[in-house]
C-alpha cells in the first residue's frame, strides 16, 4: 500500500507540474480570485491537493507499519525474556540445550537455537524467532544475561518480562 501511495504522489506531482508549466493557469482580469483561475489552473490545484492527501495517507500508513513492527519486536523480546529470565522450566531447558555436547558447537547449542528449543512447544513463537533472526535474538539474550548478572533484574519472577522489556529495551 505504501508503494502505491508513493507512486500516486509522484504521478500527481508530475501532472500538476506539467500542467502548470504548459500554459496559463491564472487570468490577469478583474473579479473574484477563484474566477481568475483557468481550467488548467484548477486541474493543477486539484492534482496538488490530491498529492497532499496521498502524502498524508502514506505517512499514516508508514507510522502504522512502524507501530506494528515495534509491537512485534516487543512481543518477540518478551518471549525470549520468558525463556532466559522468567520461567524456571524454560530456563532449565535453555541451559540444558546450551550445555549439551554437539559435534558442531563446543559447549552446546547457540543461544538462538536454545531459545527455539525451549519455545519448541509454541510453533508461532519459534516462527517469530526465526523471522527476527540470529543476531537480534543473541543480542536480546546477551542483554538479559547482563541484567541478570549485575542484579538489575531477578530471575523467575512471574509476569516480569513486559516490565523488563519496557524498562531496558524501550
Secondary structure as UniProt FT lines:
FT   HELIX           2..22
FT   HELIX           33..36
FT   HELIX           39..81
FT   HELIX           82..86
FT   HELIX           88..99
FT   TURN            106..107
FT   HELIX           111..118
FT   TURN            119..121
FT   HELIX           123..132
FT   HELIX           134..149
FT   TURN            150..151
FT   TURN            155..156
FT   TURN            158..159
FT   HELIX           161..169
//
